[in-house]
Amino acid sequence: MSNPEEMLVQLINSINKLSNLVQNVNDAITKLSTQITQLDTKMIGFSNVESQVSEVGLKLGEIPNMKGMIADLTSKIDGLSSSVVAAPTKKSAKKNGSPPAEVKESEKPKEEYVSPALAEEASSSSTSDEADVAFNAVSNKFKHISQMVTPQSSCGNIEKMLEDLRTEVETQVGMSPMLYELNSWVKRVGKMPESDILLPDIHSELIAKLDDWLERVTKAIHLKYQ
């Protein structure tokens, strides 16, 4: 094909593309015009509603003595409310009933006096003891796993230790955001062959995670028992 023919083909293709663009623009203008028409219709409806509301207001204003009637009705309601409040309440007497027996002061069980300060201190002490028990249990578990997870540890043993750690955290703390990360590590190590060992970079990452998890669990325990 000669150069003029190629140029003619390119020109025709350009004209076709331009025609498509023009058609798209026309379609967009038509769609926009339709939306503007719909908006005008809604605005007209709003104007009609506003006019009707204004007419209703004018008609209410034309009713004679409307304000006086409302004021009179309000005063009557206030008077009825005052009467109801001021009316004495009568207690119905019990029929065929005997007066309640009086309990002698000496027969009343004596309650042991407990100082509010001592009660608060006892409650605080109990909460502190529970927090210490939870922290010690979780801390010892983390310490044990950190010592046992060595570069030579098999993936099977590491998976089991992480499962034990997850159980301990759930028992002592309950649901914690770090459990999602811990559970993902259990699944990650569980997919590896049991006899394999972790790669050095994965082992280092796990050790760092154990330190981070212990810090987060410690904060969770303090929040739970504070």
C-alpha positions, 0 to 999 in steps of 0.5 A: 500500500502506498503512502497516500493510501495509508494516510487516507486510511488513517484519516478515515479512522480518525474521522470515525473516532471523532464521530464516536466522540461527538456522539458520546458528547451528544449522548451526555448532553442529552442525559444532562438535559433530561436530569435538568428537566427532572430537577426543574419539575421537582423545584416546581413541586416544591414551589407548589408545596410552599404556596400551599403552606403559605395559604394554610397559614393565612387561613389560620390567621383569618380565624377570629379569636384563634389566639384567644381560644388557644390562650384560654385552653392553655390556662384551663389545662394549667388549672387542671394540672395544678388541681391534680398536683394539689389533691391529697392522696388518700391511703386505703385502710386495710380491711380485716388486717392487723397492724404490722408487728414491731420488731424489737431493737434487741431482736434485730440482727446486728450487722458487722460494721465494715469501714468503706475504706477497708472494703474498697482496699479488700476489693482492690487487693483481690483484683490485684491478686487476680491480675498478678496470677494472670500476669505470672502465668502468661509471663512464664509461658512466654519465657518458656517458649522464648527459651525453647524456640531455638534455630534448631527447633522443628516446626512441629514442636514450635506449632505445639508450643504456639498452640499452648501459648494461645490457650494460656492467653485465652484463659488468662486474658480472654479475647485479645487482638494479638490472638489473631496474629498468634493464630496466623503464626500457628497456621503458618508454621503448621503448613511447614513440614514437621521435621523442618526447621525455621529459616533464620529470618523467620526465626528472628521474626518469631522471637521479635513477635513473642516480645511484642505479644508479651507487652501487648498481653501485659497491657490487656491484663492491666486493663482487664483488672484495673 
